[in-house]
């Protein structure tokens, strides 16, 4: 990898300042390696995800410093912004506590994965080897062929490699559709609309939410029944597990009377006086 | 080099990356100062303006017209205690506001603020840097900024924060797609992805806001969604989520999120101006009368004025529109904005391809497009008229017929059986009594007369 990098940098140094590039390289390389190690060593899954995001961003900076700005920006948008964000989502919402099932449901999975892994390793070795052994054309020559880095990538993707590009995109779309089919759940009932729900609430006699615990009462414990506007306590406001258990706090009827008197607009003395009832 | 630059009126991509180090540092510090000052001013601007819209004076005590209220707010925030919840993941909790604020500051590096000016004798474009994929850089930085919000929500160790953070990031990711798609038409039209060249390409033709009106409208909508502002401020819906992802933050850490939100508003406005509203240039009626308007330091003023024109729209929306429901908002993004922008891109790409292939001018293209549309409409009209067979009557369907709930097959429709009604009490459709429709009609009539 290092020889590859130096090979590319020596080509690029003809146009850019080498000291600045060296500083960028050493800083980003350190961050990338620390991020990769941190991903392996950190205990929390979210921390691992963060470390790998840092690695991806420093790789993107390296790409940009190697005169591949399009690749660098796409790396951040696609990998950091979309893929890692999806991972973070899953980690935050689902967590990683659920243990994986060790039963293999797909037959020949191991053989296929070994075969594909070997094939992928062969591709990588061939690609890196070709870059190291052959003398590269150089970035300037490659860019000047189509009049710029972005134009060159576009010409290659939509010209020479259009079949591979389209095959990859078909694969991605198939995967997305498969995920949607697997995650899709058909409702067995039509979903009631907002209007129907509100009409139903009116018909059921409870157009608003049920009163919360302690509304109008003189105590805000969860077990205190709310008082209806006429002063009678209602145990509908008490959570079901507390109902009928001794945990329900009794209502102070003197206080209730005082509240009702206040509501009627009568003069009420201080709470500790006797004459209030 | 100065001779070379002096002869060129416009800004070219090759001018960037040649500044001496002190000038780059000066520009970066200048941008930082401009952004902080604009944020301070924007908070005052928003509070005064929204107060006017709500028929009240707004902050008017500190300084003339209450102009010093942002400073007072800043001092207050700096003196407040920074609380770290017990459940919080300490490192990430501290990292999140920094990430949000840093990402917000980075976008302005590629925003062109003016033409080539002379700073201490050095001719340089009024822009920190530019490169062939500068607009993609804006998108990349925006996607890093989302990390700040997601991590703030997660690391606070509170349910409200987590839900707010998830909502916010889901919203920003969805609307970033529509935003990115609205850029594509601009790239196709301008033939470049560098901000300064997009501004240059709008100098000779119309603003892209007029030329690519659908893209501009899509960008304006997704821009509000992207910055989590009303009416799309669902991550901060007070009634549902307290304050969303920053519920647990206080003091200067909270101030970082506040700063990031306001700088993000300035950022999306600046991108809108650069990509759609001609950048720092004054439009022709003024620039033809006064050619000096687009030279020297004047364009910086036009740029800031344009920013505040868009900021006015932000405040206007906040003052007039109620908040959307979350599912409606997401449906709007995915089922309306994204398909519409994809369709629009297809149209633009076809037009460009035909233009390049047959070298037609715009007028011929428009006429051809109109004729093609008319033909399609005509064909559709006749096909519709001939082939209108009555739809087969859907068969009644009971999802609980076999004991387990099953979805309907094609051609079947839900009917509510007494059994299903008992199971799902909310799904009541056909069991209306005779007097209820009349009652409904009565209340509706009342509502209308009241309005």
Interface residues (C-beta under 8 A of the other chain):
Chain A: X44 X46 X47 X50 X53 X57 X60 X69 X70 X73 X74 X76 X77 X80 X81 X82 X85 X88 X89 X92 X93 X148 X149 X150 X186 X187 X188 X189 X190 X192 X196 X197 X199 X200 X203
Chain B: X89 X92 X131 X132 X133 X136 X137 X139 X140 X141 X142 X143 X144 X146 X147 X150 X151 X153 X154 X162 X165 X166 X169 X170 X173 X176 X193 X399 X400 X405 X406 X407 X414 X420 X424 X425 X426 X427 X428 X429 X436 X440
